[in-house]
């Protein structure tokens, strides 16, 4: 009996060692790719950014990729960006970038060194806080200028226009976004970009008759740019991460944009 018990204990500890070794080995695997996410560190979009970080970190852990976060553009240069295969602009505007950061970002996108996903504030284009229009970014995002927004928020139905685009795999043909500001622009970006989805302004609740633009794209990509890129307007409320259609879109966009 003592011999059997000793053998049993030995086998048990051997199994534990093997399992622990496998677990350690899995955890030590290098990340498949690296993501840089930039988000504002204050303002009324902070709750969205916090929820996005929690969701992104979980997705990264489950899929063996890494995410680094920055709150301003001071670190951005060519060498810094070379370490990342995807740049996510989480509610960070296209102004107040350092000249070095702006030049490095333009090169990164124009030369297709990595992919890009922009959310919400990325179309806050114009002259803001004493900063001029970033002309290259203006062209990149579709030649639009911010005009107005629904400050009191509204729900709205998003309709998928390009159901075959990879970012829409598994996303319903339409879905409701409960809480959003719904920016309007001086014109539709449609002539300059490939529209993937748009919002039906007639479905706004409450109705915001004065803050509408007619043709209203909310998800699009610029196929003339080397980098795989997608802009997703919705990005104000943290409840978006309870919306399965939205998180599917976000996840799809990551794995599509990171592939060259």
C-alpha positions as CSV (number, residue, x, y, z in Angstrom):
1,X,0.0,0.0,0.0
2,X,2.8,2.4,0.9
3,X,4.5,1.7,-2.5
4,X,1.2,2.3,-4.3
5,X,0.6,5.5,-2.4
6,X,4.1,6.7,-3.2
7,X,3.7,6.0,-6.9
8,X,0.3,7.7,-6.9
9,X,1.8,10.8,-5.2
10,X,4.7,10.8,-7.7
11,X,2.3,10.6,-10.7
12,X,0.1,13.4,-9.2
13,X,3.0,15.8,-8.8
14,X,4.3,14.8,-12.3
15,X,0.9,15.7,-13.8
16,X,0.9,19.0,-11.9
17,X,4.4,19.8,-13.2
18,X,3.5,19.0,-16.8
19,X,0.3,21.0,-16.6
20,X,2.1,24.0,-15.0
21,X,4.8,23.7,-17.6
22,X,2.3,23.8,-20.4
23,X,0.4,26.7,-18.8
24,X,3.6,28.7,-18.4
25,X,4.7,27.9,-21.9
26,X,1.3,29.1,-23.3
27,X,1.5,32.3,-21.3
28,X,5.1,32.9,-22.4
29,X,4.3,32.8,-26.1
30,X,5.1,36.0,-27.9
31,X,2.1,38.2,-28.9
32,X,0.9,37.5,-32.4
33,X,0.7,41.3,-33.0
34,X,0.9,44.5,-31.1
35,X,-1.7,47.3,-31.0
36,X,-1.3,50.9,-30.0
37,X,-4.4,52.6,-28.7
38,X,-4.6,56.3,-28.0
39,X,-7.4,57.8,-26.0
40,X,-8.1,61.0,-24.2
41,X,-7.5,61.0,-20.4
42,X,-10.4,63.3,-19.5
43,X,-13.6,64.8,-20.8
44,X,-17.0,63.2,-21.1
45,X,-15.7,60.3,-23.3
46,X,-13.6,58.9,-20.6
47,X,-16.2,56.3,-19.5
48,X,-16.2,54.9,-23.1
49,X,-12.4,54.8,-23.1
50,X,-12.3,52.9,-19.8
51,X,-14.9,50.4,-21.0
52,X,-13.0,50.0,-24.3
53,X,-9.8,49.2,-22.4
54,X,-11.4,46.5,-20.3
55,X,-12.9,44.9,-23.4
56,X,-9.8,45.2,-25.5
57,X,-7.6,43.7,-22.7
58,X,-9.9,40.7,-22.4
59,X,-10.0,40.2,-26.2
60,X,-6.2,40.5,-26.3
61,X,-5.7,37.9,-23.6
62,X,-8.1,35.5,-25.3
63,X,-6.4,35.9,-28.7
64,X,-2.7,36.3,-27.8
65,X,-2.1,39.9,-28.9
66,X,-0.9,42.9,-26.9
67,X,-2.3,46.4,-26.4
68,X,-0.4,49.4,-25.2
69,X,-2.2,52.6,-24.3
70,X,-1.1,56.2,-24.6
71,X,-3.0,59.4,-23.7
72,X,-1.1,61.9,-25.9
73,X,1.1,61.9,-29.0
74,X,4.4,62.8,-27.3
75,X,5.9,59.3,-27.8
76,X,4.9,58.9,-31.4
77,X,7.6,58.9,-34.0
78,X,8.7,56.5,-36.8
79,X,10.7,54.2,-34.4
80,X,7.9,54.1,-31.9
81,X,5.2,53.2,-34.4
82,X,7.4,50.5,-36.1
83,X,6.7,48.3,-33.1
84,X,2.9,48.1,-33.8
85,X,0.9,46.4,-36.4
86,X,-2.3,48.3,-35.6
87,X,-3.1,51.9,-34.5
88,X,-6.5,52.4,-32.8
89,X,-7.7,56.0,-32.3
90,X,-10.1,55.7,-29.4
91,X,-12.0,59.0,-29.1
92,X,-8.8,61.0,-29.8
93,X,-9.2,64.0,-32.1
94,X,-7.1,64.9,-35.2
95,X,-5.6,68.0,-33.7
96,X,-3.1,68.9,-31.0
97,X,-0.6,66.3,-32.2
98,X,3.1,67.1,-32.1
99,X,4.5,67.8,-35.6
100,X,6.8,64.7,-35.2
101,X,3.8,62.5,-34.3
102,X,1.7,63.8,-37.2
103,X,4.5,63.2,-39.7
104,X,5.1,59.7,-38.4
105,X,1.4,58.8,-38.4
106,X,1.0,60.0,-42.0
107,X,4.0,57.9,-43.1
108,X,2.7,54.9,-41.2
109,X,-0.7,55.1,-42.9
110,X,0.5,56.2,-46.4
111,X,3.1,53.4,-46.6
112,X,0.8,50.8,-45.1
113,X,3.2,50.0,-42.2
114,X,0.2,49.0,-40.1
115,X,-3.6,49.2,-40.0
116,X,-5.8,51.9,-38.5
117,X,-9.2,51.9,-36.7
118,X,-10.6,55.3,-35.8
119,X,-13.6,56.0,-33.5
120,X,-15.9,58.9,-32.9
121,X,-13.7,61.9,-32.1
122,X,-11.4,61.0,-35.1
123,X,-13.8,63.0,-37.3
124,X,-13.7,66.1,-35.1
125,X,-12.2,68.0,-38.1
126,X,-12.0,71.8,-38.3
127,X,-10.3,74.5,-36.3
128,X,-10.6,73.6,-32.6
129,X,-9.0,75.0,-29.5
130,X,-6.7,77.2,-31.6
131,X,-5.4,74.4,-33.8
132,X,-5.7,74.5,-37.6
133,X,-7.3,71.8,-39.8
134,X,-5.0,68.9,-40.3
135,X,-5.3,68.8,-44.1
136,X,-3.8,65.4,-44.7
137,X,-6.1,63.8,-42.1
138,X,-9.0,65.7,-43.6
139,X,-8.4,64.0,-46.9
140,X,-7.8,60.7,-45.4
141,X,-11.1,60.6,-43.5
142,X,-13.1,61.6,-46.6
143,X,-12.8,65.4,-47.0
144,X,-15.4,66.2,-44.3
145,X,-15.6,68.9,-41.7
146,X,-17.5,68.6,-38.3
147,X,-20.6,70.7,-38.3
148,X,-22.9,69.7,-35.5
149,X,-24.0,67.0,-33.1
150,X,-26.9,65.8,-31.0
151,X,-25.8,67.1,-27.6
152,X,-28.8,65.5,-25.8
153,X,-28.1,62.1,-27.4
154,X,-30.4,59.8,-29.4
155,X,-30.8,56.2,-30.2
156,X,-30.7,55.3,-33.9
157,X,-30.7,52.3,-36.3
158,X,-27.5,51.6,-38.1
159,X,-28.0,49.9,-41.5
160,X,-25.2,47.8,-43.0
161,X,-24.7,48.7,-46.7
162,X,-21.8,46.4,-47.5
163,X,-22.7,43.1,-45.9
164,X,-19.8,41.3,-47.6
165,X,-17.1,43.5,-46.1
166,X,-15.1,41.5,-43.5
167,X,-15.7,43.9,-40.7
168,X,-19.4,43.0,-41.0
169,X,-19.1,39.3,-40.7
170,X,-21.7,38.0,-38.2
171,X,-23.1,41.6,-37.7
172,X,-26.9,41.9,-38.2
173,X,-28.0,43.8,-41.3
174,X,-29.2,46.5,-38.9
175,X,-28.8,47.2,-35.2
176,X,-29.8,49.8,-32.7
177,X,-27.3,52.1,-31.0
178,X,-28.9,53.3,-27.8
179,X,-26.9,56.4,-26.8
180,X,-25.0,58.5,-29.3
181,X,-24.3,62.1,-30.3
182,X,-24.5,61.4,-34.1
183,X,-22.2,64.0,-35.5
184,X,-23.2,65.8,-38.7
185,X,-20.6,67.1,-41.3
186,X,-20.6,69.8,-43.9
187,X,-21.1,67.0,-46.5
188,X,-21.3,63.2,-46.8
189,X,-17.9,61.5,-47.2
190,X,-19.5,59.0,-49.6
191,X,-17.9,60.3,-52.8
192,X,-14.4,59.9,-51.3
193,X,-14.7,56.7,-49.3
194,X,-16.3,53.3,-49.4
195,X,-19.3,53.4,-47.1
196,X,-19.9,50.2,-45.1
197,X,-22.8,51.3,-42.9
198,X,-25.0,54.4,-42.3
199,X,-27.5,55.6,-39.7
200,X,-31.2,56.0,-40.6
201,X,-31.9,59.5,-39.2
202,X,-35.7,58.8,-39.3
203,X,-35.2,56.3,-36.5
204,X,-33.7,58.8,-34.0
205,X,-35.4,58.7,-30.6
206,X,-36.0,61.4,-29.5
207,X,-36.3,62.9,-33.0
208,X,-33.6,65.6,-33.6
209,X,-35.0,67.3,-36.6
210,X,-32.5,70.1,-36.7
211,X,-29.4,67.9,-36.4
212,X,-29.6,65.8,-39.6
213,X,-27.6,65.6,-42.8
214,X,-29.6,63.2,-45.0
215,X,-27.0,60.7,-46.4
216,X,-25.3,59.9,-43.1
217,X,-22.5,57.2,-43.3
218,X,-21.2,56.0,-39.9
219,X,-18.8,53.2,-40.9
220,X,-16.4,53.6,-43.8
221,X,-13.0,52.8,-45.2
222,X,-10.7,54.8,-47.6
223,X,-9.5,52.3,-50.2
224,X,-7.1,54.8,-51.7
225,X,-4.8,54.5,-48.7
226,X,-2.2,51.8,-48.4
227,X,-3.0,51.0,-44.8
228,X,-6.1,48.9,-44.1
229,X,-8.3,51.4,-42.4
230,X,-11.8,51.7,-41.0
231,X,-13.6,54.5,-39.3
232,X,-16.5,53.7,-36.9
233,X,-18.4,56.7,-35.8
234,X,-20.1,55.2,-32.7
235,X,-17.9,55.6,-29.7
236,X,-19.5,57.8,-27.0
237,X,-21.2,55.7,-24.4
238,X,-19.8,52.7,-22.5
239,X,-23.0,50.8,-23.1
240,X,-21.7,50.1,-26.6
241,X,-19.7,47.3,-25.1
242,X,-23.0,45.6,-24.1
243,X,-24.1,45.7,-27.7
244,X,-23.2,42.4,-29.4
245,X,-23.4,43.9,-32.9
246,X,-21.0,46.7,-32.0
247,X,-18.4,44.4,-30.2
248,X,-18.5,42.0,-33.2
249,X,-17.9,45.0,-35.5
250,X,-15.0,46.2,-33.3
251,X,-13.5,42.7,-33.1
252,X,-13.8,42.1,-36.9
253,X,-12.2,45.5,-37.6
254,X,-9.1,44.6,-35.5
255,X,-8.4,41.3,-37.2
256,X,-9.1,42.7,-40.6
257,X,-7.1,45.8,-40.3
258,X,-4.0,44.1,-38.8
259,X,-3.6,41.8,-41.8
260,X,-1.5,43.1,-44.7
